[in-house]
Amino acid sequence: MADGARRNGPPPFDRPFEAEDTKQRVYGAVLHARDPMTAAEIAERADCSEESARTHLSFYADLGIVIRHEGRPVRYERNDDYFEWRRVNELARGHTVDELQARVSELTDRIETYRDEYDSDSPADVNVLEFDAEEVDNVYVDLGDWATAIEERRLHERARRKVAGSTAPSHS
């Protein structure tokens, strides 16, 4: 592959953060980690020294982006609560109470449609094995969309309450 073609296309699959600086590569490695990892494991994924990874991980731990688990060795993991908080704040900053309420209502309607269609309260309650083989893929797609709608509704409702609370008249 020519160098010009590489610069214009996406990064190689095995090195997705190659063009980023060390801080961004460490951040990306943490975001993609499914389990707590050591600084050495993160450094390997981020293609940097262990000391450099440790420095950035300490910074991210101070910000609440990662959770530091003491022990031998120390392990780090993505703080999902931080990312949820960030998403709620983004929704609250970018939308009015009415827009958020409309989205909550839209998602509630979609959730109710799935509840009626599958005669279940939750996607976890649906037994996929009860469906014909040719329907299973579509059922899995529906269940994924249903679970996503539940999560999105929860986040939009949190953002709606946040915006509604910040716009409530003061009683001074």
C-alpha positions in Angstrom: 0.0 0.0 0.0 1.4 3.4 -0.9 2.0 6.0 1.8 -0.5 8.4 0.2 -3.3 5.8 0.2 -2.7 5.1 3.8 -2.9 8.8 4.8 -6.2 9.2 3.0 -7.9 6.1 4.3 -8.8 4.8 7.8 -6.0 3.7 10.0 -5.1 0.0 10.0 -7.5 -2.1 12.0 -4.7 -3.4 14.3 -3.5 0.2 15.1 -6.6 2.4 15.2 -4.9 5.2 17.3 -1.6 5.3 15.4 -2.1 9.0 14.3 -3.1 10.2 17.8 -0.8 11.5 20.5 0.0 9.3 23.5 -2.6 10.8 25.8 -5.3 10.1 23.2 -4.0 6.6 22.5 -4.2 5.8 26.3 -7.7 7.2 26.4 -8.7 5.1 23.4 -7.2 2.0 25.0 -9.2 2.5 28.2 -12.4 3.2 26.3 -12.1 0.0 24.3 -11.1 -2.2 27.4 -13.8 -4.5 28.6 -12.1 -5.5 31.8 -9.8 -3.8 34.3 -6.2 -3.7 32.8 -2.7 -3.0 34.1 -0.7 0.0 33.0 1.5 -2.4 31.1 -1.5 -3.9 29.2 -2.8 -0.4 28.4 0.7 0.8 27.3 0.9 -2.2 24.9 -2.5 -1.3 23.4 -1.6 2.4 23.3 1.9 1.8 21.9 3.7 3.8 24.5 5.9 3.3 27.5 4.4 1.9 30.7 5.5 5.1 32.6 3.7 7.3 30.0 0.6 5.2 30.3 0.7 5.4 34.1 1.0 9.2 34.0 -2.0 9.6 31.7 -4.0 7.0 33.6 -3.3 8.9 36.8 -4.6 12.1 35.2 -7.8 10.3 33.9 -8.3 8.7 37.4 -8.2 12.2 38.9 -10.8 13.4 36.4 -13.0 10.3 37.2 -12.7 9.0 33.6 -11.0 5.8 34.9 -11.3 3.9 38.1 -8.0 2.8 39.7 -8.1 -0.5 41.5 -5.4 -0.8 44.1 -3.5 -4.1 44.3 -0.5 -5.9 42.8 -0.6 -4.9 40.0 -2.8 -1.8 40.0 -5.5 -2.1 37.4 -7.5 0.5 35.6 -11.0 0.4 34.1 -13.3 2.8 32.2 -15.7 4.6 34.6 -19.1 4.0 32.9 -20.8 6.4 35.4 -18.6 9.2 34.1 -19.6 8.6 30.5 -23.3 8.4 31.5 -23.0 11.7 33.4 -21.4 13.2 30.4 -24.1 12.0 28.0 -26.9 13.3 30.3 -25.1 16.7 30.4 -24.7 16.8 26.6 -28.4 16.0 26.2 -29.4 18.7 28.8 -27.2 21.4 27.1 -28.4 20.6 23.6 -32.1 20.3 24.1 -35.1 22.0 25.7 -37.4 20.4 28.3 -40.0 20.1 25.6 -37.6 18.4 23.1 -36.4 16.0 25.8 -40.0 15.2 26.8 -41.0 14.6 23.2 -38.1 12.1 22.9 -39.0 10.4 26.1 -42.6 10.0 24.8 -41.4 8.7 21.4 -39.2 6.1 23.1 -41.9 5.1 25.5 -44.2 4.5 22.5 -41.5 2.3 20.9 -41.0 0.4 24.1 -44.8 -0.2 24.5 -45.0 -1.4 20.9 -42.3 -4.0 21.6 -44.0 -5.0 24.9 -47.2 -5.6 23.0 -45.5 -7.4 20.1 -43.6 -9.8 22.3 -46.1 -9.9 25.2 -43.2 -9.3 27.6 -42.2 -6.4 30.0 -38.6 -6.6 29.0 -36.4 -7.8 26.2 -34.7 -10.1 28.8 -38.0 -11.9 29.2 -38.3 -12.9 25.6 -37.3 -16.5 24.8 -35.7 -16.4 21.3 -35.9 -20.2 21.1 -39.7 -19.9 20.8 -39.3 -18.4 17.3 -38.8 -20.1 14.0 -35.2 -20.2 12.8 -35.9 -17.7 10.0 -37.3 -15.2 12.4 -34.5 -15.4 15.0 -32.2 -12.7 13.5 -35.1 -10.2 13.3 -36.0 -11.0 16.9 -32.5 -10.3 18.0 -32.5 -7.0 16.1 -35.8 -6.0 17.8 -34.5 -7.0 21.3 -31.4 -4.9 20.8 -33.4 -1.9 19.6 -35.8 -2.4 22.5 -33.0 -2.5 25.1 -31.4 0.6 23.5 -34.8 2.4 23.6 -35.1 1.6 27.3 -31.6 3.0 28.0 -32.0 6.0 25.8 -35.3 6.8 27.5 -33.7 6.6 30.9 -30.9 9.0 29.8 -33.3 11.4 28.2 -35.5 11.4 31.2 -32.5 12.2 33.5 -31.6 15.1 31.1 -35.2 16.3 31.1 -35.3 16.4 34.9 -31.9 18.2 35.0 -33.1 20.9 32.5 -36.5 21.2 34.2 -34.7 21.6 37.6 -32.4 24.3 36.2 -35.2 26.3 34.7 -37.6 26.1 37.6 -38.5 29.5 39.0 -36.7 30.5 42.2 -38.7 31.1 45.3 -36.5 33.8 46.8 
